[in-house]
């Protein structure tokens, strides 16, 4: 096939990008080479629109062993242990084929983690669907949940936490973000940098097929009415093979045979071989006839661009081939020596004794396009003036019922019951809490992880929204008694070629950067997913933040369920009555404008650290962060989980009840303490200048608000648990 | 006491079972599916997971694997063989226990705590347990036990039903049945009661910090009975 500008455009390359390729090569590329360029230069692999801005994120810290740039980030959790973690999107494939799209998303992220030598110990996910009324939503939700469960359950890795939301902006583009945490010894971490000449390049895992060709390019374009035609670009997952690959790789890694290892993810053999060569400033020579293929007559072009799953590329020490082969034979996996490292600094491919590609590695990586896209700054919207009559007309009981059963607040048990969350025998906080918590096997330590996003806030004001998501992640970790360490981010946005969407991206990233810097909560890994849009309509900006923290003594972990009758309930952090962009404003008042709640990073840090010190001193019996739905929603969930009631008195201030209970001011928590400890707790909070209020006392069975409103806990529970089950049945 | 846990490719509760057995005093060995012979054992466990991917009927590939012939011989000579979850599915496929395990009634994987009631304590697994209702954990997609009418009669006549799904107070109404299995059956013995297959995972309930501790009672009792 002759390559020209038209063919290049069909590969998603712009005309100036094609010209640049010809200039760099000083000739016209052949079709295999063009395929390789298109795979490496697309948005998904090259980060060409985002690189400039991502550079501004804080990525260093005392606990950071490895920041962005490797397969995943690595943090120190002491005693020679480290946690490897990352979040990644699989949005486009999941919309086209929800089961396989979601399943391979989970498979891909686990591979990123065990490529570094870490055994996966926990999975999380953040999934976002269109309006529940939209005709596709139900099937997409079912397919995605089955896919995530199908892969994670089979791998035997517990899915310990997640987040699900519904918003009409995802009608044409759902989001599926998968996160994995792995455990590794600090001195046994594996990297992807190739070193040494004439070292054997090894292919292991599944055979290569024609599935997923151009997957990464598909993920770098908007959808139109022809998306059904893109089904063949979705990969097909085989969790069983991945489980074998995991065990085989870890077995090989226990020795000293491996120089570098890289999984074949987006853009398959192309990106894995080029990244390894590029990091090591080396060349790589591959004989494509040696690649184990699943189908006959595969061309070099197809082999290089296939995104078949469950494959790895390894650079071995010389002479270790036999030993390595024995391990992969034991696990019944393909093993092939396919080439070697060279000093040419080129990627050279051979097929049927002919050279079919010859490209300098730096042209694919360092010389890849970099765009400073035009972007629009957003203004902070004006606050809405809500009349007092609006509030006084409303009954707190009616509002609470609607809020608790709202699709974005209600219990997601229907989802997480389909995920094995207890395999590996170390899950000490299951899904449904503020964070999932797993013990570090055989020790007193545990790690907590949560995943959060707040698209509505980010849409209303990206800078504030970006800060808020990081702050919420921080709070979710603190609420379970974990010291926050670092985050991973998955940045889901519309088209970077649209300056409004690009503006949302730039300012969300700025917000994330400001908050993570202030909270000393660095970004160690992540990915960017642009073009989440169908035709002209993009999604609401949705950065997902995965946070990880450490609990030194797992017996000190905190959960949100109310523990004991007669204990006192307090709020930490000031309630100011911010109603704009709250669930209340959107669902009860049908008001979609206005600014999101302000994020005061000083208060976040101060309130969070003070709560951690109270937990350390054993004063806290239960805790929960206040987020969507405000104080009363948080308290309701604590009642439901604990099967206990509460008698609440709103403190005296100018706010009316509704504003007080449903506002979504930031930096707040609800805590349960013993009556006898009140004095000491208040003393500590006062000393730290932390605003706090006494809210009430735990009682049996009822929620009683200001002596007027009375609900049973069973009632609260039925509002909260039934929506999703009813919707799906 | 010596135990052996068989690892099939795709087993994923093998380590959890190893941890549990050792915690309660067994000297446990992990045995590879491709081995020919079992070491001398007082108990053999087929763990949970997705043996060989379970792309065919669950457990059917594993039931034909190399080590299984000696497991079957061991069981037939009266040795204790316990299959948990996927292990139960494998036992059913070997024919060591009767019946089949179908896909869950609501076609979804279920992971949650359930209550089960013991029906028969005349065996080494449950003898001397001083309570009848246990809280255990299930995590499966194919736990819907089914057998023919004749088989059911035979099973009942021989007292082969090991545990039933129930509620906290031991009631075995249909609503407490998580997966649609016939008569709420959660676990079953062979005729001789030396082979036990069950869906719940006692190895996930061995610590206060986990979902509960009823699994500990089971293992402690088991090792005492074998001694």
HADDOCK unambig.tbl for C-alpha pairs under 7 A between the chains (distance, minus, plus):
assign (segid A and resid 154 and name CA) (segid B and resid 49 and name CA) 6.70 0.50 0.50
assign (segid A and resid 154 and name CA) (segid B and resid 50 and name CA) 5.85 0.50 0.50
assign (segid A and resid 155 and name CA) (segid B and resid 12 and name CA) 7.00 0.50 0.50
assign (segid A and resid 156 and name CA) (segid B and resid 12 and name CA) 5.07 0.50 0.50
assign (segid A and resid 240 and name CA) (segid B and resid 10 and name CA) 5.99 0.50 0.50
assign (segid A and resid 240 and name CA) (segid B and resid 52 and name CA) 6.85 0.50 0.50
assign (segid A and resid 240 and name CA) (segid B and resid 53 and name CA) 4.70 0.50 0.50
assign (segid A and resid 243 and name CA) (segid B and resid 10 and name CA) 6.39 0.50 0.50
assign (segid A and resid 244 and name CA) (segid B and resid 9 and name CA) 6.78 0.50 0.50
assign (segid A and resid 417 and name CA) (segid B and resid 110 and name CA) 5.54 0.50 0.50
assign (segid A and resid 417 and name CA) (segid B and resid 111 and name CA) 4.99 0.50 0.50
assign (segid A and resid 417 and name CA) (segid B and resid 112 and name CA) 6.48 0.50 0.50
assign (segid A and resid 418 and name CA) (segid B and resid 108 and name CA) 6.51 0.50 0.50
assign (segid A and resid 418 and name CA) (segid B and resid 109 and name CA) 4.76 0.50 0.50
assign (segid A and resid 418 and name CA) (segid B and resid 110 and name CA) 5.08 0.50 0.50
assign (segid A and resid 418 and name CA) (segid B and resid 111 and name CA) 6.00 0.50 0.50
assign (segid A and resid 419 and name CA) (segid B and resid 111 and name CA) 6.46 0.50 0.50
assign (segid A and resid 420 and name CA) (segid B and resid 111 and name CA) 5.49 0.50 0.50
assign (segid A and resid 420 and name CA) (segid B and resid 139 and name CA) 6.03 0.50 0.50
assign (segid A and resid 423 and name CA) (segid B and resid 13 and name CA) 6.79 0.50 0.50
assign (segid A and resid 424 and name CA) (segid B and resid 13 and name CA) 6.85 0.50 0.50
assign (segid A and resid 424 and name CA) (segid B and resid 16 and name CA) 5.79 0.50 0.50
assign (segid A and resid 425 and name CA) (segid B and resid 16 and name CA) 6.05 0.50 0.50
assign (segid A and resid 425 and name CA) (segid B and resid 204 and name CA) 5.40 0.50 0.50
assign (segid A and resid 426 and name CA) (segid B and resid 210 and name CA) 6.95 0.50 0.50
assign (segid A and resid 427 and name CA) (segid B and resid 210 and name CA) 6.43 0.50 0.50
assign (segid A and resid 428 and name CA) (segid B and resid 209 and name CA) 5.70 0.50 0.50
assign (segid A and resid 428 and name CA) (segid B and resid 210 and name CA) 5.28 0.50 0.50
